[in-house]
Structure formats: structure tokens, C-alpha cells
Amino acid sequence: MLERIDAMLSSTATTIITGAMFLAIVLHTTFDVPSWVHTSWITVLQYQAGL
């Protein structure tokens, strides 16, 4: 059961992150994309390390 929940969480997180990166790229005039992506990667790595 826990493995299934973990798989759902990571697939949801991947979808959200992919969507957020896509939005950031589309709105690149508004966002500082490189630092945003860098921050996102740190967040993802910390999340995975936490698991």
C-alpha cells in the first residue's frame, strides 16, 4: 500500500513539476527561468532524499 502511495505521489509530483517548468518556459519574460529551474531541481532532490 505504501509503495502504491509513493508511486502516486512521485508521478503526481513529476506531472506538476513538468507542468510548472512548461509554464515557466512559456512565461520566460516574467520568470528568471534558470534560477527557477535550479531551485526546482534542489527541491526535487531534497524530496527524493527525504523518501
C-alpha distance matrix in Angstrom:
0.0 3.8 5.4 5.2 6.4 8.6 9.9 10.7 12.4 14.4 15.5 16.6 18.3 20.0 21.2 22.5 24.2 25.7 27.0 28.4 30.1 31.6 32.9 34.3 36.1 37.5 38.7 39.9 43.1 41.3 38.9 39.5 37.1 37.3 36.5 33.8 32.0 32.6 31.0 28.0 27.5 27.8 25.2 22.7 23.6 23.1 19.7 18.6 20.4 18.6 15.2
3.8 0.0 3.8 5.4 5.1 6.1 8.5 9.8 10.4 12.2 14.1 15.2 16.2 18.1 19.8 20.8 22.1 24.0 25.5 26.4 28.0 29.9 31.2 32.2 34.1 35.8 36.8 37.7 41.0 39.1 36.4 36.9 34.5 34.5 33.5 31.0 29.3 29.6 27.9 25.1 24.5 24.5 21.9 19.6 20.2 19.5 16.2 15.2 16.8 14.9 11.5
5.4 3.8 0.0 3.8 5.5 5.0 6.1 8.6 9.8 10.5 12.2 14.1 15.1 16.3 18.2 19.8 20.7 22.2 24.1 25.3 26.5 28.3 30.0 31.0 32.6 34.3 35.6 36.4 39.8 38.3 35.5 35.9 33.2 33.0 32.4 30.0 27.9 28.3 27.0 24.0 23.1 23.5 21.2 18.4 18.9 18.9 15.7 13.9 15.9 14.8 11.1
5.2 5.4 3.8 0.0 3.8 5.4 5.1 6.2 8.6 10.0 10.6 12.2 14.1 15.3 16.5 18.3 19.8 21.0 22.5 24.1 25.6 26.9 28.5 29.9 31.5 32.9 34.3 35.5 38.8 37.3 34.8 35.5 32.8 33.1 32.6 29.9 27.9 28.7 27.5 24.2 23.7 24.5 22.0 19.2 20.3 20.5 17.0 15.7 18.2 17.1 13.6
6.4 5.1 5.5 3.8 0.0 3.8 5.4 5.1 6.1 8.6 9.9 10.4 12.1 14.1 15.3 16.3 18.0 19.7 20.9 22.1 23.9 25.5 26.7 28.0 29.9 31.3 32.4 33.6 36.8 35.0 32.6 33.3 30.9 31.3 30.6 27.7 26.1 26.9 25.2 22.1 22.0 22.5 19.6 17.3 18.7 18.4 14.7 14.2 16.8 15.0 12.0
8.6 6.1 5.0 5.4 3.8 0.0 3.8 5.4 5.1 6.1 8.5 9.8 10.4 12.1 14.1 15.2 16.1 18.0 19.8 20.7 22.1 24.0 25.4 26.4 28.2 29.9 31.0 31.8 35.1 33.4 30.7 31.2 28.6 28.7 27.9 25.3 23.5 24.0 22.5 19.4 18.9 19.4 16.8 14.2 15.3 15.2 11.6 10.6 13.2 11.9 8.7
9.9 8.5 6.1 5.1 5.4 3.8 0.0 3.8 5.5 5.3 6.1 8.5 9.8 10.5 12.2 14.2 15.2 16.3 18.2 19.7 20.9 22.3 24.2 25.4 26.8 28.4 29.9 30.8 34.3 32.9 30.3 30.8 28.0 28.1 27.9 25.2 23.0 23.9 22.9 19.6 18.9 20.1 17.8 14.6 16.0 16.8 13.3 11.9 15.0 14.5 11.3
10.7 9.8 8.6 6.2 5.1 5.4 3.8 0.0 3.8 5.6 5.2 6.0 8.4 9.8 10.5 12.1 14.0 15.2 16.4 18.0 19.8 21.0 22.4 24.0 25.6 26.8 28.2 29.5 32.8 31.3 29.0 29.9 27.3 27.9 27.6 24.6 22.8 24.1 22.8 19.3 19.4 20.7 17.9 15.2 17.3 17.8 14.2 13.6 17.0 16.0 13.4
12.4 10.4 9.8 8.6 6.1 5.1 5.5 3.8 0.0 3.8 5.5 5.1 6.0 8.5 9.8 10.4 11.9 14.0 15.2 16.1 17.9 19.7 20.8 22.0 24.0 25.4 26.4 27.5 30.7 28.9 26.5 27.3 24.9 25.4 24.7 21.7 20.2 21.3 19.6 16.3 16.6 17.5 14.5 12.1 14.4 14.5 10.8 10.9 14.2 13.0 10.9
14.4 12.2 10.5 10.0 8.6 6.1 5.3 5.6 3.8 0.0 3.8 5.4 5.0 6.0 8.6 9.8 10.2 11.9 14.0 15.0 16.0 18.0 19.6 20.5 22.1 23.9 25.2 25.9 29.3 27.9 25.2 25.6 22.9 23.1 22.7 20.0 17.9 18.9 17.8 14.4 14.0 15.3 12.9 9.8 11.9 12.9 9.5 8.8 12.5 12.2 10.2
15.5 14.1 12.2 10.6 9.9 8.5 6.1 5.2 5.5 3.8 0.0 3.8 5.4 5.0 6.2 8.7 9.8 10.4 12.2 14.1 15.2 16.4 18.3 19.7 21.0 22.4 24.1 25.1 28.6 27.4 25.1 25.9 22.9 23.5 23.6 20.7 18.5 20.1 19.4 15.7 15.6 17.6 15.3 12.2 14.7 16.1 12.9 12.2 16.0 16.0 13.9
16.6 15.2 14.1 12.2 10.4 9.8 8.5 6.0 5.1 5.4 3.8 0.0 3.8 5.4 5.1 6.2 8.5 9.8 10.5 12.1 14.1 15.2 16.4 18.1 19.9 21.0 22.2 23.7 26.9 25.4 23.2 24.4 21.8 22.9 22.7 19.4 17.9 19.8 18.5 14.9 15.7 17.5 14.7 12.3 15.4 16.3 12.9 13.4 17.1 16.5 15.0
18.3 16.2 15.1 14.1 12.1 10.4 9.8 8.4 6.0 5.0 5.4 3.8 0.0 3.8 5.4 5.1 6.0 8.4 9.8 10.3 12.0 14.0 15.1 16.1 18.0 19.7 20.6 21.6 24.9 23.2 20.7 21.5 19.0 19.8 19.3 16.2 14.6 16.2 14.8 11.2 12.1 13.7 10.9 8.7 11.9 12.8 9.8 10.6 14.3 13.9 13.1
20.0 18.1 16.3 15.3 14.1 12.1 10.5 9.8 8.5 6.0 5.0 5.4 3.8 0.0 3.8 5.5 5.1 5.9 8.4 9.7 10.4 12.0 14.1 15.1 16.3 18.1 19.6 20.4 23.9 22.8 20.3 20.9 17.9 18.5 18.8 15.8 13.5 15.5 15.0 11.2 11.4 13.9 12.0 9.1 12.1 14.0 11.5 11.5 15.2 15.8 14.8
21.2 19.8 18.2 16.5 15.3 14.1 12.2 10.5 9.8 8.6 6.2 5.1 5.4 3.8 0.0 3.8 5.5 5.2 6.1 8.5 9.9 10.5 12.2 14.1 15.3 16.4 18.1 19.5 22.9 21.8 19.8 21.1 18.2 19.5 20.0 16.7 14.8 17.5 16.9 13.1 14.1 16.8 14.6 12.3 15.6 17.3 14.7 15.1 18.8 19.1 18.0
22.5 20.8 19.8 18.3 16.3 15.2 14.2 12.1 10.4 9.8 8.7 6.2 5.1 5.5 3.8 0.0 3.8 5.5 5.1 6.0 8.5 9.8 10.4 12.0 14.1 15.1 16.1 17.6 20.8 19.2 17.2 18.7 16.2 17.9 17.9 14.3 13.2 15.8 14.6 11.1 13.0 15.3 12.7 11.3 15.0 16.1 13.7 15.0 18.5 18.4 18.0
24.2 22.1 20.7 19.8 18.0 16.1 15.2 14.0 11.9 10.2 9.8 8.5 6.0 5.1 5.5 3.8 0.0 3.8 5.4 5.0 6.0 8.5 9.8 10.3 12.1 14.0 15.0 15.7 19.1 17.8 15.2 16.1 13.3 14.5 14.6 11.3 9.6 12.2 11.4 7.8 9.4 12.1 10.2 8.7 12.3 14.0 12.3 13.5 16.7 17.2 17.3
25.7 24.0 22.2 21.0 19.7 18.0 16.3 15.2 14.0 11.9 10.4 9.8 8.4 5.9 5.2 5.5 3.8 0.0 3.8 5.5 5.2 6.1 8.6 9.8 10.6 12.2 14.1 14.9 18.5 17.9 15.7 16.7 13.4 14.8 15.8 12.7 10.6 13.7 13.8 10.3 11.4 14.7 13.4 11.6 14.8 17.0 15.4 16.0 19.4 20.3 20.0
27.0 25.5 24.1 22.5 20.9 19.8 18.2 16.4 15.2 14.0 12.2 10.5 9.8 8.4 6.1 5.1 5.4 3.8 0.0 3.8 5.5 5.0 6.2 8.6 9.9 10.5 12.1 13.8 17.1 16.2 14.6 16.4 13.7 15.9 16.8 13.3 12.2 15.6 15.3 12.1 14.0 17.0 15.3 14.1 17.6 19.4 17.6 18.7 22.1 22.5 22.3
28.4 26.4 25.3 24.1 22.1 20.7 19.7 18.0 16.1 15.0 14.1 12.1 10.3 9.7 8.5 6.0 5.0 5.5 3.8 0.0 3.8 5.4 5.1 6.1 8.6 9.8 10.3 11.7 14.8 13.4 11.5 13.2 10.9 13.2 13.6 10.0 9.6 13.0 12.3 9.4 12.1 14.8 13.1 12.8 16.3 17.7 16.4 18.1 21.1 21.5 21.9
30.1 28.0 26.5 25.6 23.9 22.1 20.9 19.8 17.9 16.0 15.2 14.1 12.0 10.4 9.9 8.5 6.0 5.2 5.5 3.8 0.0 3.8 5.4 4.9 6.1 8.5 9.7 10.0 13.6 13.0 10.6 11.6 8.5 10.4 11.7 8.6 7.2 10.9 11.3 8.7 10.7 13.8 13.2 12.6 15.7 17.7 17.0 18.2 21.0 22.0 22.6
31.6 29.9 28.3 26.9 25.5 24.0 22.3 21.0 19.7 18.0 16.4 15.2 14.0 12.0 10.5 9.8 8.5 6.1 5.0 5.4 3.8 0.0 3.8 5.4 5.2 6.1 8.5 9.6 13.1 13.1 11.7 13.3 10.4 12.8 14.6 11.7 10.6 14.3 15.0 12.5 14.3 17.6 16.9 16.0 19.1 21.3 20.3 21.3 24.4 25.3 25.6
32.9 31.2 30.0 28.5 26.7 25.4 24.2 22.4 20.8 19.6 18.3 16.4 15.1 14.1 12.2 10.4 9.8 8.6 6.2 5.1 5.4 3.8 0.0 3.8 5.4 5.0 6.0 8.2 11.1 10.4 9.6 12.1 10.1 13.3 14.5 11.4 11.5 15.2 15.2 13.1 15.7 18.5 17.5 17.4 20.7 22.3 21.3 22.9 25.8 26.4 26.9
34.3 32.2 31.0 29.9 28.0 26.4 25.4 24.0 22.0 20.5 19.7 18.1 16.1 15.1 14.1 12.0 10.3 9.8 8.6 6.1 4.9 5.4 3.8 0.0 3.8 5.5 5.1 5.6 8.9 8.1 6.3 8.4 6.3 9.7 10.9 8.1 8.6 12.3 12.5 11.2 13.8 16.4 15.9 16.3 19.3 20.9 20.6 22.3 24.8 25.6 26.6
36.1 34.1 32.6 31.5 29.9 28.2 26.8 25.6 24.0 22.1 21.0 19.9 18.0 16.3 15.3 14.1 12.1 10.6 9.9 8.6 6.1 5.2 5.4 3.8 0.0 3.8 5.4 4.8 8.5 9.4 8.1 9.4 6.8 9.7 12.1 10.1 9.7 13.3 14.5 13.2 15.1 18.1 18.2 18.1 20.8 22.9 22.7 23.9 26.5 27.7 28.5
37.5 35.8 34.3 32.9 31.3 29.9 28.4 26.8 25.4 23.9 22.4 21.0 19.7 18.1 16.4 15.1 14.0 12.2 10.5 9.8 8.5 6.1 5.0 5.5 3.8 0.0 3.8 5.6 8.2 9.2 9.4 11.7 9.9 13.2 15.3 13.1 13.2 16.9 17.7 16.3 18.5 21.4 21.1 21.0 24.0 25.9 25.4 26.7 29.5 30.5 31.1
38.7 36.8 35.6 34.3 32.4 31.0 29.9 28.2 26.4 25.2 24.1 22.2 20.6 19.6 18.1 16.1 15.0 14.1 12.1 10.3 9.7 8.5 6.0 5.1 5.4 3.8 0.0 3.8 5.4 5.5 6.5 9.5 8.9 12.6 14.0 11.9 13.1 16.5 16.8 16.0 18.7 21.1 20.7 21.4 24.3 25.8 25.5 27.3 29.8 30.5 31.6
39.9 37.7 36.4 35.5 33.6 31.8 30.8 29.5 27.5 25.9 25.1 23.7 21.6 20.4 19.5 17.6 15.7 14.9 13.8 11.7 10.0 9.6 8.2 5.6 4.8 5.6 3.8 0.0 3.8 5.3 5.1 6.8 6.2 9.6 11.5 10.3 11.4 14.4 15.4 15.2 17.5 19.8 20.1 20.9 23.4 25.0 25.3 27.0 29.2 30.2 31.5
43.1 41.0 39.8 38.8 36.8 35.1 34.3 32.8 30.7 29.3 28.6 26.9 24.9 23.9 22.9 20.8 19.1 18.5 17.1 14.8 13.6 13.1 11.1 8.9 8.5 8.2 5.4 3.8 0.0 3.8 5.8 7.8 8.8 12.0 13.5 12.7 14.5 17.1 17.8 18.2 20.6 22.6 22.9 24.1 26.5 27.9 28.3 30.2 32.2 33.2 34.7
41.3 39.1 38.3 37.3 35.0 33.4 32.9 31.3 28.9 27.9 27.4 25.4 23.2 22.8 21.8 19.2 17.8 17.9 16.2 13.4 13.0 13.1 10.4 8.1 9.4 9.2 5.5 5.3 3.8 0.0 3.8 7.0 8.7 12.2 12.6 11.3 13.8 16.3 16.2 16.7 19.6 21.2 21.0 22.6 25.2 26.1 26.4 28.7 30.7 31.2 32.9
38.9 36.4 35.5 34.8 32.6 30.7 30.3 29.0 26.5 25.2 25.1 23.2 20.7 20.3 19.8 17.2 15.2 15.7 14.6 11.5 10.6 11.7 9.6 6.3 8.1 9.4 6.5 5.1 5.8 3.8 0.0 3.8 5.4 8.8 8.9 7.5 10.2 12.6 12.5 13.1 15.9 17.5 17.5 19.1 21.6 22.6 23.1 25.3 27.1 27.8 29.6
39.5 36.9 35.9 35.5 33.3 31.2 30.8 29.9 27.3 25.6 25.9 24.4 21.5 20.9 21.1 18.7 16.1 16.7 16.4 13.2 11.6 13.3 12.1 8.4 9.4 11.7 9.5 6.8 7.8 7.0 3.8 0.0 3.8 5.9 6.0 6.2 8.8 10.3 10.9 12.3 14.6 15.9 16.7 18.4 20.3 21.4 22.6 24.6 26.0 27.1 29.1
37.1 34.5 33.2 32.8 30.9 28.6 28.0 27.3 24.9 22.9 22.9 21.8 19.0 17.9 18.2 16.2 13.3 13.4 13.7 10.9 8.5 10.4 10.1 6.3 6.8 9.9 8.9 6.2 8.8 8.7 5.4 3.8 0.0 3.8 5.6 4.9 6.0 8.4 9.7 10.2 12.1 14.2 15.1 16.1 18.1 19.8 20.7 22.2 24.0 25.4 27.0
37.3 34.5 33.0 33.1 31.3 28.7 28.1 27.9 25.4 23.1 23.5 22.9 19.8 18.5 19.5 17.9 14.5 14.8 15.9 13.2 10.4 12.8 13.3 9.7 9.7 13.2 12.6 9.6 12.0 12.2 8.8 5.9 3.8 0.0 3.8 5.4 5.2 6.1 8.6 9.8 10.6 12.4 14.3 15.3 16.6 18.4 19.9 21.1 22.5 24.3 26.0
36.5 33.5 32.4 32.6 30.6 27.9 27.9 27.6 24.7 22.7 23.6 22.7 19.3 18.8 20.0 17.9 14.6 15.8 16.8 13.6 11.7 14.6 14.5 10.9 12.1 15.3 14.0 11.5 13.5 12.6 8.9 6.0 5.6 3.8 0.0 3.8 5.5 4.9 6.1 8.5 9.8 10.6 12.3 14.2 15.3 16.5 18.2 20.0 20.9 22.4 24.6
33.8 31.0 30.0 29.9 27.7 25.3 25.2 24.6 21.7 20.0 20.7 19.4 16.2 15.8 16.7 14.3 11.3 12.7 13.3 10.0 8.6 11.7 11.4 8.1 10.1 13.1 11.9 10.3 12.7 11.3 7.5 6.2 4.9 5.4 3.8 0.0 3.8 5.4 5.1 6.2 8.7 10.0 10.5 12.3 14.3 15.4 16.4 18.4 19.9 21.0 22.9
32.0 29.3 27.9 27.9 26.1 23.5 23.0 22.8 20.2 17.9 18.5 17.9 14.6 13.5 14.8 13.2 9.6 10.6 12.2 9.6 7.2 10.6 11.5 8.6 9.7 13.2 13.1 11.4 14.5 13.8 10.2 8.8 6.0 5.2 5.5 3.8 0.0 3.8 5.4 4.9 6.2 8.7 9.7 10.4 12.2 14.1 15.1 16.4 18.1 19.7 21.2
32.6 29.6 28.3 28.7 26.9 24.0 23.9 24.1 21.3 18.9 20.1 19.8 16.2 15.5 17.5 15.8 12.2 13.7 15.6 13.0 10.9 14.3 15.2 12.3 13.3 16.9 16.5 14.4 17.1 16.3 12.6 10.3 8.4 6.1 4.9 5.4 3.8 0.0 3.8 5.4 5.2 6.4 8.7 10.0 10.7 12.4 14.3 15.5 16.5 18.4 20.3
31.0 27.9 27.0 27.5 25.2 22.5 22.9 22.8 19.6 17.8 19.4 18.5 14.8 15.0 16.9 14.6 11.4 13.8 15.3 12.3 11.3 15.0 15.2 12.5 14.5 17.7 16.8 15.4 17.8 16.2 12.5 10.9 9.7 8.6 6.1 5.1 5.4 3.8 0.0 3.8 5.5 5.2 6.2 8.7 10.0 10.6 12.3 14.4 15.3 16.4 18.7
28.0 25.1 24.0 24.2 22.1 19.4 19.6 19.3 16.3 14.4 15.7 14.9 11.2 11.2 13.1 11.1 7.8 10.3 12.1 9.4 8.7 12.5 13.1 11.2 13.2 16.3 16.0 15.2 18.2 16.7 13.1 12.3 10.2 9.8 8.5 6.2 4.9 5.4 3.8 0.0 3.8 5.4 5.0 6.1 8.6 9.8 10.4 12.3 14.1 15.2 16.8
27.5 24.5 23.1 23.7 22.0 18.9 18.9 19.4 16.6 14.0 15.6 15.7 12.1 11.4 14.1 13.0 9.4 11.4 14.0 12.1 10.7 14.3 15.7 13.8 15.1 18.5 18.7 17.5 20.6 19.6 15.9 14.6 12.1 10.6 9.8 8.7 6.2 5.2 5.5 3.8 0.0 3.8 5.4 5.0 6.1 8.5 9.7 10.5 12.1 14.0 15.5
27.8 24.5 23.5 24.5 22.5 19.4 20.1 20.7 17.5 15.3 17.6 17.5 13.7 13.9 16.8 15.3 12.1 14.7 17.0 14.8 13.8 17.6 18.5 16.4 18.1 21.4 21.1 19.8 22.6 21.2 17.5 15.9 14.2 12.4 10.6 10.0 8.7 6.4 5.2 5.4 3.8 0.0 3.8 5.5 5.2 6.1 8.5 10.0 10.4 12.1 14.4
25.2 21.9 21.2 22.0 19.6 16.8 17.8 17.9 14.5 12.9 15.3 14.7 10.9 12.0 14.6 12.7 10.2 13.4 15.3 13.1 13.2 16.9 17.5 15.9 18.2 21.1 20.7 20.1 22.9 21.0 17.5 16.7 15.1 14.3 12.3 10.5 9.7 8.7 6.2 5.0 5.4 3.8 0.0 3.8 5.5 5.2 6.1 8.7 9.8 10.4 12.6
22.7 19.6 18.4 19.2 17.3 14.2 14.6 15.2 12.1 9.8 12.2 12.3 8.7 9.1 12.3 11.3 8.7 11.6 14.1 12.8 12.6 16.0 17.4 16.3 18.1 21.0 21.4 20.9 24.1 22.6 19.1 18.4 16.1 15.3 14.2 12.3 10.4 10.0 8.7 6.1 5.0 5.5 3.8 0.0 3.8 5.5 5.0 6.2 8.5 9.7 10.9
23.6 20.2 18.9 20.3 18.7 15.3 16.0 17.3 14.4 11.9 14.7 15.4 11.9 12.1 15.6 15.0 12.3 14.8 17.6 16.3 15.7 19.1 20.7 19.3 20.8 24.0 24.3 23.4 26.5 25.2 21.6 20.3 18.1 16.6 15.3 14.3 12.2 10.7 10.0 8.6 6.1 5.2 5.5 3.8 0.0 3.8 5.4 5.1 6.0 8.5 10.0
23.1 19.5 18.9 20.5 18.4 15.2 16.8 17.8 14.5 12.9 16.1 16.3 12.8 14.0 17.3 16.1 14.0 17.0 19.4 17.7 17.7 21.3 22.3 20.9 22.9 25.9 25.8 25.0 27.9 26.1 22.6 21.4 19.8 18.4 16.5 15.4 14.1 12.4 10.6 9.8 8.5 6.1 5.2 5.5 3.8 0.0 3.8 5.5 5.0 6.0 8.8
19.7 16.2 15.7 17.0 14.7 11.6 13.3 14.2 10.8 9.5 12.9 12.9 9.8 11.5 14.7 13.7 12.3 15.4 17.6 16.4 17.0 20.3 21.3 20.6 22.7 25.4 25.5 25.3 28.3 26.4 23.1 22.6 20.7 19.9 18.2 16.4 15.1 14.3 12.3 10.4 9.7 8.5 6.1 5.0 5.4 3.8 0.0 3.8 5.5 5.1 6.6
18.6 15.2 13.9 15.7 14.2 10.6 11.9 13.6 10.9 8.8 12.2 13.4 10.6 11.5 15.1 15.0 13.5 16.0 18.7 18.1 18.2 21.3 22.9 22.3 23.9 26.7 27.3 27.0 30.2 28.7 25.3 24.6 22.2 21.1 20.0 18.4 16.4 15.5 14.4 12.3 10.5 10.0 8.7 6.2 5.1 5.5 3.8 0.0 3.8 5.3 5.2
20.4 16.8 15.9 18.2 16.8 13.2 15.0 17.0 14.2 12.5 16.0 17.1 14.3 15.2 18.8 18.5 16.7 19.4 22.1 21.1 21.0 24.4 25.8 24.8 26.5 29.5 29.8 29.2 32.2 30.7 27.1 26.0 24.0 22.5 20.9 19.9 18.1 16.5 15.3 14.1 12.1 10.4 9.8 8.5 6.0 5.0 5.5 3.8 0.0 3.8 5.4
18.6 14.9 14.8 17.1 15.0 11.9 14.5 16.0 13.0 12.2 16.0 16.5 13.9 15.8 19.1 18.4 17.2 20.3 22.5 21.5 22.0 25.3 26.4 25.6 27.7 30.5 30.5 30.2 33.2 31.2 27.8 27.1 25.4 24.3 22.4 21.0 19.7 18.4 16.4 15.2 14.0 12.1 10.4 9.7 8.5 6.0 5.1 5.3 3.8 0.0 3.8
15.2 11.5 11.1 13.6 12.0 8.7 11.3 13.4 10.9 10.2 13.9 15.0 13.1 14.8 18.0 18.0 17.3 20.0 22.3 21.9 22.6 25.6 26.9 26.6 28.5 31.1 31.6 31.5 34.7 32.9 29.6 29.1 27.0 26.0 24.6 22.9 21.2 20.3 18.7 16.8 15.5 14.4 12.6 10.9 10.0 8.8 6.6 5.2 5.4 3.8 0.0
